[in-house]
Amino acid sequence: MKPIATLAALLLIATPAAAEDATLYRGGTIITMDGDSPHMVEAVVAKDGRIAFAGDEKAARTAAGKDAAIHDLKGATMLPGFVDAHSHFAIAMQMADGLDLWDKTLPPVTDIPSLQTVIRDYIARHAIPKDGWVIVWQYDHEKLAERRHITRAELDAVAADRKIVVLHQSLHALVANSAALAAAKLTDASQTPPGGMMLRDADGHLNGVLLEKSTFLMLAAMPQLTAEQKLARLDAAQQRYFAEGYTHAQDGATMPGDLAFFTGPAAHQHLKIDLALLPLYTGLDALLARPDIRFGQYDGHVKLQGIKVILDGSVQARTGYFTRDYARGAPDGSHPWHGAPAMDQAAFDALAKKVTDRGWQIFVHANGDAAIDMAIKGFDAAGIKAADDRRPIVIHSQFQRRDQLADYKRIGVGPSYFSNHAWFWADVHRTNFPKEVVDFISPLKSARAAGLIPSNHSDYSVTPLDTRFMLWTSMARVSPTGVISGPDERLGAYEGLQALTTGPAWQAFEENRKGRIKAGLLADFVILDKNPLTTPVDAIRDIKVLETVKEGQTVWKRAD
């Protein structure tokens, strides 16, 4: 079943707007994103949160009425609001605490000693008490000169009397010092959970590095935000998304506490952005036991979109699941190693069938081609076919093989790609896999040619929440060393914009509600200082968001 009711009848009507409620947008370039080629209109009329008219200015003024408010774009470019295909909205609230290594005011972190220094300085600057927690975000061992993880002993040397946890940028690994390991009751005798890894030194002692499901043991011991703290940070989180032109956000792996918060009355009163929740599969049986649960239906600005399942890990952390071996071996240095699945095929088949039988949408994290094979087999076992319009989503689909595109088409999969990988980790991937494999990461162009409807995402906080940067990476596909990953997979600006608007709207069953500027759809807009369709590729990432409009109301505006 489709979670969102079709509004096709509304799209055929240009409803005249009442003067006191109408706003007329004009005076700039208005790109509707309606169709497979660029289409512009002179003016748009918004009324009661929806688009009442889109067309020539003379007719728009008639539709708006003589007393309508005029929003002069002053030469700027207006598009439908961006639709977040995959990120972690709850993390935008959590990151208010801790040391963010993306903070540009910090000295450069280039090696383990400089990482130790910024952690030590953070503890002193914030007067972290003895036995207090120090959470470090956006750590990437591949960016360090040593090209290895910091260790438990090296974190102990910073502050043995504080609990230090360094979270890997992928969110699939972390490093903890001795005090943090003790808080999580992890010792050298601890057993590694299925689907996890706990690295050890030459003497068999835990070295502090935990990967995949082992990280859950530490995350459960770390301080959790209270409902009051979440509410206090909610507006700042949604403003972060509005500042990027998003009018629709996703929480891509919603934990039970966050599910209760986001669907509760306090969040209901404060949410302005549309927020799609993907409850994690570990709580599936509890959700199936609740007859009151409704997926695909908004309550205010929040809805339960689908169930999130994780099949493998992170390729840059060398935990993605492949049919070929990593040249550099496993995270512990052992060979051969092609990664491992987070669950076996039978377990995923059973999960997929439960979700599908209930009529809920399924979202699957799969990075390596072997994990994608698992997803395809599970969808087939659940009887999912394109003709049934179930729209299963494979998040990342990062190292997809060309032959798997036909399976996606047959099943009706929506691939949510991650073009930022070409910038952040393609150089790392080339140390593990052949050129032809890395050149096909996030194959947005080939997916479109195969008849699929792809989207593009940031996976925030894995990469920055920056919509113009995402557009640029989908067009340039270049790494910091200047290597282009798959020149034939580069998108044009309009195709790149579709992956931020119409593609993710379709994947969320909201193509008749958002993602285009057309009568009957929500009056959700983003206003940019330059037209992406006429901006040189190298300048795309410098485009600025000037204003974001949600249902006809300005929710964010650039200060300068």
Backbone torsions as a table, in degrees:
resi	resn	phi	psi	omega
1	MET	NA	153.2	178.5
2	LYS	-88.2	128.8	-179.7
3	PRO	-67.0	-27.2	-176.3
4	ILE	-113.1	127.5	178.7
5	ALA	-65.9	142.9	-179.6
6	THR	-71.5	137.8	179.5
7	LEU	-114.0	30.1	-173.0
8	ALA	-57.8	-35.7	-178.2
9	ALA	-62.5	-35.6	-180.0
10	LEU	-66.3	-29.8	-175.0
11	LEU	-71.5	-16.6	-179.1
12	LEU	-88.5	-1.5	-173.1
13	ILE	-118.6	133.3	169.8
14	ALA	-104.7	92.4	-172.9
15	THR	-75.2	126.2	176.1
16	PRO	-58.6	138.8	-176.3
17	ALA	-95.0	141.7	173.6
18	ALA	-70.4	137.8	-171.5
19	ALA	-57.8	-40.5	-173.7
20	GLU	-72.0	-18.1	-177.0
21	ASP	-107.2	-10.2	-169.7
22	ALA	-87.7	146.6	170.3
23	THR	-126.8	132.5	179.2
24	LEU	-105.9	120.0	177.4
25	TYR	-99.3	126.5	-178.1
26	ARG	-158.6	175.5	173.5
27	GLY	87.7	16.7	178.0
28	GLY	-155.5	-168.5	176.2
29	THR	-88.5	124.2	179.4
30	ILE	-117.6	109.3	-178.9
31	ILE	-97.4	118.1	-171.9
32	THR	-79.8	-23.0	-173.4
33	MET	60.0	23.1	-178.9
34	ASP	-99.7	96.7	-178.7
35	GLY	118.2	172.5	-176.0
36	ASP	-87.4	2.7	173.6
37	SER	-137.5	156.6	-175.1
38	PRO	-60.6	136.0	175.3
39	HIS	-135.5	129.6	-178.9
40	MET	-115.4	151.5	172.0
41	VAL	-127.5	160.2	-178.7
42	GLU	-80.3	-31.3	-172.9
43	ALA	-154.6	156.9	178.2
44	VAL	-135.4	139.8	175.8
45	VAL	-114.0	127.0	176.7
46	ALA	-110.5	137.5	177.7
47	LYS	-149.0	135.0	177.4
48	ASP	50.9	38.7	174.3
49	GLY	83.6	-3.1	-178.7
50	ARG	-124.3	165.4	176.4
51	ILE	-82.1	119.7	-179.2
52	ALA	-92.8	-26.4	-178.0
53	PHE	-160.1	143.9	172.2
54	ALA	-142.9	117.5	-177.3
55	GLY	175.3	-145.4	-178.5
56	ASP	-75.2	154.6	-171.2
57	GLU	-66.1	-37.9	-179.1
58	LYS	-60.2	-48.2	178.9
59	ALA	-66.6	-33.9	179.0
60	ALA	-64.1	-40.5	179.5
61	ARG	-64.5	-36.0	176.9
62	THR	-66.0	-44.6	-179.9
63	ALA	-65.4	-34.0	-176.2
64	ALA	-77.6	-33.2	-175.8
65	GLY	93.1	155.7	-172.3
66	LYS	-66.9	-22.7	-177.4
67	ASP	-100.3	12.4	-178.9
68	ALA	-65.9	148.3	173.0
69	ALA	-71.2	139.3	179.6
70	ILE	-105.1	123.6	175.6
71	HIS	-106.8	99.9	-179.2
72	ASP	-82.4	118.0	-178.4
73	LEU	-73.5	-14.5	176.5
74	LYS	52.0	43.5	176.0
75	GLY	86.2	-3.5	179.4
76	ALA	-74.9	174.8	-178.0
77	THR	-113.3	130.3	179.7
78	MET	-112.3	136.3	178.4
79	LEU	-130.9	165.4	168.9
80	PRO	-61.6	149.5	179.0
81	GLY	-55.8	143.8	179.5
82	PHE	-70.3	145.1	-178.8
83	VAL	-112.1	118.7	-177.6
84	ASP	-71.9	117.9	-178.6
85	ALA	-81.4	-32.0	176.8
86	HIS	-170.5	120.7	171.4
87	SER	-158.7	-173.5	-177.3
88	HIS	-125.2	88.4	-174.4
89	PHE	-58.7	-38.2	-177.8
90	ALA	-62.1	-29.2	-179.6
91	ILE	-69.0	-26.8	176.4
92	ALA	-61.7	-27.2	175.0
93	MET	-83.0	-38.8	-177.1
94	GLN	-68.4	-32.8	-174.5
95	MET	-72.1	-4.5	174.1
96	ALA	-64.2	-22.8	175.6
97	ASP	-101.7	141.2	171.7
98	GLY	104.4	179.9	-177.6
99	LEU	-96.7	116.5	-179.3
100	ASP	-97.9	110.6	-177.4
101	LEU	-70.5	-8.3	172.0
102	TRP	-80.4	-8.9	-179.0
103	ASP	-60.4	116.4	-174.7
104	LYS	-72.6	-9.7	177.3
105	THR	-82.4	-10.7	-179.8
106	LEU	-78.3	152.3	170.8
107	PRO	-66.1	155.0	-177.5
108	PRO	-58.2	138.8	173.9
109	VAL	-104.7	104.7	-174.2
110	THR	-118.7	-14.0	-179.3
111	ASP	-156.0	178.3	-176.6
112	ILE	-65.1	-42.6	176.7
113	PRO	-59.0	-39.8	179.5
114	SER	-70.6	-31.4	174.3
115	LEU	-66.6	-43.9	176.6
116	GLN	-58.5	-40.5	-178.0
117	THR	-64.5	-45.0	-178.1
118	VAL	-68.9	-31.2	176.2
119	ILE	-69.5	-44.0	179.1
120	ARG	-61.0	-43.7	179.7
121	ASP	-65.4	-37.5	178.6
122	TYR	-63.0	-43.5	179.3
123	ILE	-60.2	-43.8	-179.8
124	ALA	-68.7	-42.9	-176.2
125	ARG	-66.0	-35.4	-177.9
126	HIS	-100.4	4.7	177.5
127	ALA	49.9	50.1	179.0
128	ILE	-65.0	121.6	-175.8
129	PRO	-71.2	161.5	174.3
130	LYS	-58.0	139.7	-177.6
131	ASP	73.9	4.0	176.7
132	GLY	-78.7	168.3	-179.2
133	TRP	-97.5	141.0	173.9
134	VAL	-124.6	112.2	-178.7
135	ILE	-106.8	124.3	-179.0
136	VAL	-110.7	127.2	-178.5
137	TRP	-106.7	155.7	170.6
138	GLN	66.9	36.9	174.3
139	TYR	-83.5	134.7	176.9
140	ASP	-138.0	108.4	-176.7
141	HIS	-63.7	-24.8	179.6
142	GLU	-69.0	-17.7	179.1
143	LYS	-88.7	-4.4	179.6
144	LEU	-88.9	148.0	-179.3
145	ALA	-58.1	-33.3	-177.1
146	GLU	-75.1	-17.1	-178.0
147	ARG	52.9	40.3	175.2
148	ARG	-148.3	168.2	177.8
149	HIS	-73.4	145.7	164.8
150	ILE	-63.5	154.5	-175.5
151	THR	-111.6	167.8	174.9
152	ARG	-54.8	-45.7	-178.0
153	ALA	-64.2	-38.5	179.9
154	GLU	-70.5	-29.7	173.5
155	LEU	-75.5	-36.4	175.8
156	ASP	-60.5	-34.4	179.7
157	ALA	-66.8	-21.7	176.9
158	VAL	-77.7	-49.6	-179.0
159	ALA	-165.8	94.1	-179.1
160	ALA	-70.9	-19.3	-176.6
161	ASP	-96.6	8.9	170.7
162	ARG	-120.4	154.9	178.3
163	LYS	-91.5	111.1	-175.7
164	ILE	-110.4	128.0	175.3
165	VAL	-128.1	122.4	-179.5
166	VAL	-107.1	111.4	-174.8
167	LEU	-88.3	125.6	177.7
168	HIS	-65.6	146.0	-176.9
169	GLN	-58.6	-29.2	-179.9
170	SER	-71.8	-17.2	-172.6
171	LEU	64.9	16.6	176.9
172	HIS	-110.4	6.4	-178.8
173	ALA	-157.2	161.9	174.5
174	LEU	-156.7	164.9	173.7
175	VAL	-127.1	131.8	-177.8
176	ALA	-122.8	146.9	174.7
177	ASN	-85.4	-178.8	-173.6
178	SER	-63.0	-40.4	-178.8
179	ALA	-65.0	-38.8	178.8
180	ALA	-69.5	-41.0	176.9
181	LEU	-60.3	-40.7	178.9
182	ALA	-64.3	-39.1	179.0
183	ALA	-63.1	-31.3	178.7
184	ALA	-89.9	5.2	-179.9
185	LYS	59.1	37.4	177.4
186	LEU	-102.3	126.2	-179.6
187	THR	-129.8	176.3	178.0
188	ASP	-61.8	-20.9	-179.8
189	ALA	-88.4	-5.7	-177.7
190	SER	-64.2	140.5	178.2
191	GLN	-87.2	137.5	177.6
192	THR	-72.0	127.7	-179.9
193	PRO	-70.0	152.7	176.3
194	PRO	-56.3	134.3	-179.0
195	GLY	83.3	6.6	179.9
196	GLY	-121.4	171.0	174.6
197	MET	-139.8	137.5	176.0
198	MET	-128.3	105.3	-174.2
199	LEU	-75.7	151.4	-177.0
200	ARG	-132.4	158.1	178.1
201	ASP	-84.6	-175.5	-175.3
202	ALA	-62.5	-23.2	179.6
203	ASP	-93.3	4.7	178.0
204	GLY	87.5	6.3	178.7
205	HIS	-86.0	146.5	175.2
206	LEU	-57.3	130.9	178.9
207	ASN	-98.3	5.0	175.5
208	GLY	97.8	-12.8	-177.8
209	VAL	-87.3	120.1	177.6
210	LEU	-119.2	136.7	-179.1
211	LEU	-128.0	151.0	175.9
212	GLU	51.5	-129.1	-171.1
213	LYS	-65.0	-17.1	174.4
214	SER	-67.1	-27.5	179.9
215	THR	-63.7	-28.4	-178.6
216	PHE	-60.3	-31.4	-179.8
217	LEU	-63.9	-36.5	178.2
218	MET	-80.3	-42.5	-178.1
219	LEU	-59.5	-35.1	179.7
220	ALA	-67.8	-26.1	-179.0
221	ALA	-86.9	-17.3	-176.7
222	MET	-74.8	155.7	179.7
223	PRO	-59.3	138.2	179.5
224	GLN	-107.3	143.6	177.0
225	LEU	-67.6	139.4	173.6
226	THR	-79.6	167.1	177.2
227	ALA	-60.3	-36.7	179.0
228	GLU	-66.2	-40.7	177.9
229	GLN	-66.5	-40.3	178.1
230	LYS	-61.7	-43.9	-179.3
231	LEU	-63.9	-39.4	-179.6
232	ALA	-64.8	-25.0	-176.4
233	ARG	-103.8	-3.2	-174.5
234	LEU	-62.7	-46.7	-175.8
235	ASP	-65.6	-41.1	178.3
236	ALA	-61.0	-36.6	179.3
237	ALA	-65.9	-47.1	-178.9
238	GLN	-70.3	-29.0	175.4
239	GLN	-66.6	-31.7	176.7
240	ARG	-63.1	-39.7	177.8
241	TYR	-72.0	-43.5	177.8
242	PHE	-58.6	-37.2	-178.9
243	ALA	-63.9	-19.0	176.7
244	GLU	-96.9	4.0	179.9
245	GLY	87.9	4.8	178.2
246	TYR	-76.8	135.1	170.2
247	THR	-115.0	-1.2	179.1
248	HIS	-140.5	126.4	-179.6
249	ALA	-120.7	163.2	177.7
250	GLN	-129.2	140.8	167.2
251	ASP	-105.7	103.9	-163.0
252	GLY	-82.1	6.0	174.5
253	ALA	-165.8	73.4	-169.8
254	THR	-75.9	122.4	177.8
255	MET	-82.7	159.5	-175.1
256	PRO	-54.7	-41.6	-179.8
257	GLY	-64.9	-39.4	177.9
258	ASP	-71.2	-34.6	176.8
259	LEU	-60.5	-44.8	178.5
260	ALA	-64.4	-39.2	-179.1
261	PHE	-67.9	-51.0	-174.8
262	PHE	-66.3	-27.6	179.3
263	THR	-95.0	3.0	-179.1
264	GLY	-86.0	170.6	-174.7
265	PRO	-66.0	-34.2	-177.6
266	ALA	-65.8	-48.0	177.9
267	ALA	-65.2	-35.9	178.9
268	HIS	-55.5	-38.9	-177.6
269	GLN	-75.1	-24.4	-172.1
270	HIS	-105.8	-19.1	-178.1
271	LEU	-72.3	129.1	172.3
272	LYS	-112.0	-32.1	178.0
273	ILE	-78.7	145.4	172.2
274	ASP	-71.6	130.0	-174.8
275	LEU	-125.2	117.6	177.5
276	ALA	-98.4	126.5	-177.9
277	LEU	-103.6	138.6	175.2
278	LEU	-119.0	87.6	178.5
279	PRO	-56.8	138.5	-177.7
280	LEU	-70.6	145.4	-173.5
281	TYR	-60.8	-21.9	-178.7
282	THR	-63.4	-19.7	177.3
283	GLY	-105.1	16.2	-173.7
284	LEU	-60.5	-47.7	-175.6
285	ASP	-61.5	-37.0	178.0
286	ALA	-65.2	-38.1	178.2
287	LEU	-70.3	-39.4	178.7
288	LEU	-63.1	-27.1	-179.1
289	ALA	-79.6	-5.3	-177.7
290	ARG	-103.4	106.5	-179.4
291	PRO	-68.8	-15.6	-178.2
292	ASP	-82.3	-12.3	-176.1
293	ILE	-71.4	131.7	177.6
294	ARG	-125.7	122.6	175.8
295	PHE	-97.8	147.7	174.4
296	GLY	80.4	8.9	-179.8
297	GLN	-124.0	130.1	179.6
298	TYR	-75.4	139.9	165.3
299	ASP	-119.0	99.5	-169.9
300	GLY	70.2	-119.5	-179.2
301	HIS	-108.4	13.3	-177.6
302	VAL	-124.3	143.4	174.6
303	LYS	-145.8	152.9	170.4
304	LEU	-85.8	116.5	-173.8
305	GLN	-88.7	-47.1	-176.7
306	GLY	-175.8	179.2	-178.8
307	ILE	-96.8	133.6	-179.8
308	LYS	-98.5	126.7	177.7
309	VAL	-120.5	139.5	-179.7
310	ILE	-111.0	120.6	-178.2
311	LEU	-102.9	-23.4	177.0
312	ASP	-153.2	-166.8	-174.1
313	GLY	-108.0	-138.1	-174.0
314	SER	-112.6	131.9	-177.4
315	VAL	-68.4	-39.2	179.9
316	GLN	-68.7	-21.6	173.6
317	ALA	-91.7	0.4	-179.9
318	ARG	61.5	38.9	174.6
319	THR	-121.1	1.4	172.3
320	GLY	-66.9	153.8	-171.9
321	TYR	-104.0	118.8	-172.8
322	PHE	-123.5	163.6	169.8
323	THR	-89.5	-4.6	176.9
324	ARG	-124.5	164.2	-176.6
325	ASP	-86.9	150.2	168.6
326	TYR	-72.8	130.0	178.9
327	ALA	-61.6	-32.0	-177.8
328	ARG	-92.5	3.6	176.3
329	GLY	77.9	-164.7	-177.1
330	ALA	-78.0	166.9	176.3
331	PRO	-56.2	-26.5	178.1
332	ASP	-91.0	4.8	176.5
333	GLY	91.0	-2.0	-178.0
334	SER	-78.2	154.4	179.3
335	HIS	-133.9	154.6	-13.1
336	PRO	-75.9	162.2	-176.8
337	TRP	-153.6	123.4	176.2
338	HIS	-122.4	20.4	-178.9
339	GLY	83.7	177.3	-179.1
340	ALA	-145.2	148.0	178.4
341	PRO	-73.5	155.4	177.9
342	ALA	-77.5	-17.6	175.9
343	MET	-153.8	166.5	178.7
344	ASP	-86.1	169.0	-174.7
345	GLN	-61.3	-41.3	-178.3
346	ALA	-62.2	-40.1	179.3
347	ALA	-64.6	-42.2	178.9
348	PHE	-68.0	-40.2	177.8
349	ASP	-56.4	-43.6	-179.6
350	ALA	-65.5	-41.8	177.8
351	LEU	-62.0	-48.1	-177.8
352	ALA	-60.6	-38.8	179.8
353	LYS	-68.1	-41.7	177.9
354	LYS	-59.1	-45.9	-178.0
355	VAL	-66.1	-45.7	-177.4
356	THR	-67.0	-41.6	179.6
357	ASP	-61.7	-29.7	178.5
358	ARG	-81.3	-8.5	-179.4
359	GLY	82.3	18.7	-179.8
360	TRP	-95.6	154.1	178.5
361	GLN	-80.0	146.1	-179.1
362	ILE	-116.9	134.1	177.8
363	PHE	-118.4	125.4	-174.0
364	VAL	-121.5	125.6	172.1
365	HIS	-81.6	116.2	176.5
366	ALA	-146.6	119.9	-178.8
367	ASN	-102.3	-53.1	-178.4
368	GLY	-80.1	159.0	-176.0
369	ASP	-66.3	-29.4	177.3
370	ALA	-69.7	-36.1	175.5
371	ALA	-67.1	-36.4	177.0
372	ILE	-66.5	-38.0	173.3
373	ASP	-57.0	-42.8	178.6
374	MET	-60.8	-43.7	179.7
375	ALA	-60.2	-45.9	-179.5
376	ILE	-61.4	-45.4	179.2
377	LYS	-62.8	-40.1	179.1
378	GLY	-66.7	-40.2	177.4
379	PHE	-63.3	-42.1	178.1
380	ASP	-62.9	-42.9	-179.7
381	ALA	-62.9	-31.2	179.0
382	ALA	-83.3	-4.0	177.7
383	GLY	77.9	25.6	-178.1
384	ILE	-81.9	126.4	179.2
385	LYS	-131.3	151.1	-178.9
386	ALA	-57.1	-36.8	-177.1
387	ALA	-63.0	-23.3	-179.5
388	ASP	-85.6	-8.4	175.0
389	ASP	57.4	47.1	178.8
390	ARG	-81.4	-29.1	179.1
391	ARG	55.2	55.8	171.8
392	PRO	-64.6	143.4	-177.5
393	ILE	-114.0	128.6	172.3
394	VAL	-103.3	107.3	-177.4
395	ILE	-76.4	129.4	-178.2
396	HIS	86.1	-60.2	-176.5
397	SER	42.7	40.2	-162.1
398	GLN	-67.1	-49.9	-178.9
399	PHE	-108.8	52.3	178.8
400	GLN	-68.0	140.2	172.3
401	ARG	-85.4	154.6	-178.4
402	ARG	-60.9	-37.2	-178.5
403	ASP	-66.9	-19.9	-178.7
404	GLN	-77.5	-14.9	177.8
405	LEU	-62.4	-39.6	179.3
406	ALA	-64.6	-36.6	176.5
407	ASP	-64.7	-42.4	177.2
408	TYR	-58.6	-43.6	-179.9
409	LYS	-63.9	-44.1	-179.2
410	ARG	-62.4	-37.1	-176.1
411	ILE	-87.7	-25.3	-176.7
412	GLY	90.1	30.2	-178.7
413	VAL	-73.0	140.6	168.2
414	GLY	-101.4	109.7	178.0
415	PRO	-80.0	128.3	175.1
416	SER	-104.4	100.8	-173.1
417	TYR	-86.7	175.7	-168.4
418	PHE	-142.1	71.6	-172.4
419	SER	-65.3	-19.5	178.1
420	ASN	-59.8	-20.7	178.5
421	HIS	-58.4	-33.4	-178.5
422	ALA	-60.2	-32.3	178.3
423	TRP	-84.9	-49.2	-170.4
424	PHE	-77.7	-36.3	-169.7
425	TRP	-137.0	3.0	-179.7
426	ALA	-59.7	-37.3	178.4
427	ASP	-63.9	-37.8	176.2
428	VAL	-66.6	-44.5	-178.8
429	HIS	-59.6	-33.4	-178.3
430	ARG	-69.9	-15.2	174.3
431	THR	-81.0	-8.7	-178.5
432	ASN	-116.3	-30.0	-172.1
433	PHE	-133.0	156.1	-179.5
434	PRO	-63.7	160.3	-178.6
435	LYS	-55.4	-45.1	-176.1
436	GLU	-64.3	-26.5	177.7
437	VAL	-75.3	-47.5	-178.8
438	VAL	-67.3	-32.4	-179.3
439	ASP	-66.7	-15.6	-178.7
440	PHE	-103.0	11.1	176.2
441	ILE	-63.7	144.8	-179.7
442	SER	43.8	65.1	-174.3
443	PRO	-78.5	66.4	-176.0
444	LEU	-59.9	-40.7	-178.0
445	LYS	-67.0	-47.5	-179.8
446	SER	-65.7	-35.8	178.2
447	ALA	-62.9	-43.5	177.7
448	ARG	-62.6	-42.4	179.4
449	ALA	-63.7	-28.8	178.8
450	ALA	-82.0	0.5	178.1
451	GLY	88.4	14.3	178.6
452	LEU	-89.0	163.4	176.4
453	ILE	-114.7	92.9	-176.1
454	PRO	-87.4	164.7	171.1
455	SER	-128.9	172.4	178.7
456	ASN	-132.3	139.6	-175.0
457	HIS	-138.8	166.6	178.6
458	SER	-98.3	-21.3	-172.5
459	ASP	56.0	27.0	-179.8
460	TYR	-45.0	131.0	14.9
461	SER	-95.7	15.3	-179.6
462	VAL	-65.2	-41.2	168.2
463	THR	-129.2	163.7	-173.8
464	PRO	-60.8	152.5	175.9
465	LEU	-82.5	88.7	-173.0
466	ASP	-146.2	101.3	-173.4
467	THR	-67.9	-36.9	179.9
468	ARG	-72.7	-33.2	174.6
469	PHE	-64.0	-42.2	177.2
470	MET	-61.0	-43.5	177.9
471	LEU	-59.9	-44.3	-179.9
472	TRP	-62.3	-45.0	-178.4
473	THR	-65.4	-30.9	177.3
474	SER	-71.4	-24.6	-179.8
475	MET	-92.2	-35.1	-174.8
476	ALA	-96.5	-40.6	-179.7
477	ARG	51.0	41.2	-176.0
478	VAL	-110.3	152.9	178.0
479	SER	-101.8	168.7	177.8
480	PRO	-59.2	-22.2	178.3
481	THR	-88.7	1.9	177.2
482	GLY	90.2	5.0	-179.8
483	VAL	-82.5	128.2	177.7
484	ILE	-91.6	126.1	179.7
485	SER	-93.8	99.1	176.9
486	GLY	73.3	74.3	179.9
487	PRO	-54.1	-32.8	-178.4
488	ASP	-72.8	-12.4	179.7
489	GLU	-95.0	0.1	179.6
490	ARG	-69.3	138.3	-179.5
491	LEU	-96.0	156.2	165.5
492	GLY	-79.5	169.5	-175.5
493	ALA	-61.2	-42.2	-177.5
494	TYR	-66.4	-42.7	177.0
495	GLU	-61.8	-40.9	178.1
496	GLY	-63.1	-37.6	177.5
497	LEU	-69.2	-35.0	176.5
498	GLN	-60.5	-35.3	179.7
499	ALA	-71.1	-10.9	177.3
500	LEU	-107.4	-5.3	-175.4
501	THR	-131.0	-82.1	-173.2
502	THR	-68.1	-35.0	179.9
503	GLY	-62.4	-57.3	178.9
504	PRO	-65.9	-28.7	176.0
505	ALA	-63.2	-43.9	177.5
506	TRP	-62.8	-43.4	-178.0
507	GLN	-62.9	-25.1	178.8
508	ALA	-98.3	14.8	-177.6
509	PHE	57.3	34.6	-178.1
510	GLU	-124.5	25.9	-178.9
511	GLU	-65.7	-20.5	177.1
512	ASN	-102.0	19.5	178.5
513	ARG	-130.0	-31.9	-176.1
514	LYS	-155.9	174.3	177.9
515	GLY	96.0	-11.3	178.2
516	ARG	-139.9	159.4	171.9
517	ILE	-101.4	102.3	-175.6
518	LYS	-156.5	146.0	-178.3
519	ALA	-54.7	133.3	178.7
520	GLY	100.3	-22.5	179.8
521	LEU	-85.0	168.2	179.6
522	LEU	-62.6	144.4	177.5
523	ALA	-83.5	66.0	179.0
524	ASP	-107.0	118.1	-174.4
525	PHE	-134.5	154.2	167.1
526	VAL	-124.8	136.6	-179.4
527	ILE	-114.3	123.4	-175.8
528	LEU	-111.7	153.9	-178.9
529	ASP	-76.5	-18.3	179.3
530	LYS	-136.9	157.5	179.1
531	ASN	-85.1	114.7	-178.8
532	PRO	-60.7	-26.5	-177.2
533	LEU	-71.7	-21.0	-178.9
534	THR	-116.9	5.8	-179.5
535	THR	-90.6	132.4	175.9
536	PRO	-56.3	147.8	-175.5
537	VAL	-53.3	-45.5	-176.0
538	ASP	-64.7	-17.6	-179.1
539	ALA	-101.0	-2.6	-176.6
540	ILE	-58.1	-43.3	-174.1
541	ARG	-72.4	-10.2	178.1
542	ASP	-92.6	-2.9	176.4
543	ILE	-62.2	139.7	-177.8
544	LYS	-107.9	142.4	169.0
545	VAL	-80.5	124.0	178.9
546	LEU	-93.8	-34.7	-173.7
547	GLU	-162.6	147.4	174.5
548	THR	-125.9	131.9	-176.8
549	VAL	-118.4	125.2	177.7
550	LYS	-115.9	116.0	178.9
551	GLU	51.9	45.7	174.6
552	GLY	84.1	-1.7	-178.2
553	GLN	-116.5	133.4	176.8
554	THR	-68.7	122.3	-178.4
555	VAL	-111.0	-13.2	176.3
556	TRP	-156.6	141.3	179.0
557	LYS	-144.7	135.5	-179.6
558	ARG	-63.8	136.1	-174.5
559	ALA	-77.1	-34.5	-175.4
560	ASP	-100.5	NA	NA
